[in-house]
Amino acid sequence: MRFSVNIPNFGDFADPRNVATLAAAAEEAGWDGLFVWDHVLHRRHQGRPFGDPWMLLTAAALATSRIRLGPLLTPVPRYRPQQLARQVATLDALSGGRVTFGAGLGGPVEDEYRSFGDHAEPRVLGERLDEGLDLLRRFWSGEPVDHRGRHYEVRDAALLPATVQQPRPPVWIGGFWPRRPPMRRAARWDGAVPLFESARHGHVPEPAEVRELVAYVREHRAAAGADQPFEFVLGGATPPDAAKARDVIGPLHHAGATWWDERQIQSGPDLDHLAPVRRRVEAGPPTVG
């Protein structure tokens, strides 16, 4: 099992220097990854400064040499695919091939889309997500792309350089369980990053729900003939005490989790404050005994 740290792109973490400090501390303490939210507007947290996630991840890449880095998650329909492909490829080059790309619809949908005059209908966003992901895959190859789809058009465009990781960086897909469509989408890629209706951001999900989700995704992967490695990324807040953290992580690992993403509770006081998050990071990742 591998372990990552998850931070928002606002509050103290709007400052790339703070993100670089935390990333270096995470690498030193033995964590395997650092992932950053990707929001332009989240009215629940309005009044705080927000930072661009790609600038924050650039700072993290320059401060580290080992840990995985990426957005968790990027709302692909909010971007132009060509712009997003360039950003990911540049970060992958800078980091020496350490990017993991977390993707989804994002949210809150009203804040991130309709506030700026964009479509917010789930069906349309889902179409743009799937079409955008396919274009990203093709752009990252460095080969010429011709495409005429429902939402995007590309005319003989090759975006160089290709990503360092080939055929592409790992793609993890987020979504709320027990909603099935996002997890069917995840089954077509490299990992699932579920939130749970019964356990929102920072809260630990129930092992029984995790087993149900894992079985559902594995069933769809088997039906598609997929046999590549696949990650189940769960998250929540664990205590720094190793034995207590092991009691939280162990049942989820046995249920199928392959990554633990350490997160502050979204409604808690420490979500976007460097000092308490750094203390938890420096205590080190949980262990699975």
Secondary structure, DSSP 8 states (H G I E B T S, - for coil): -EEEEEE-SBGGGGSHHHHHHHHHHHHHHT--EEEE---S--GGGTTS-B--HHHHHHHHHHT-SSSEEEES-EEGGGS-HHHHHHHHHHHHHHHTS-B-EEEE--S-HHHHTGGGT----HHHHHHHHHHHHHHHHHHHTTS-EEEE-SS-EEEEE--SS--SSSS---EEEEEEET-HHHHHHHHTSSEEEEEETTB-TTS---HHHHHHHHHHHHHHHHHTT--S--EEEEEE---SSHHHHHHHHHHHHHHT--EEEE---TTSTTTT-HHHHHHHHHT------
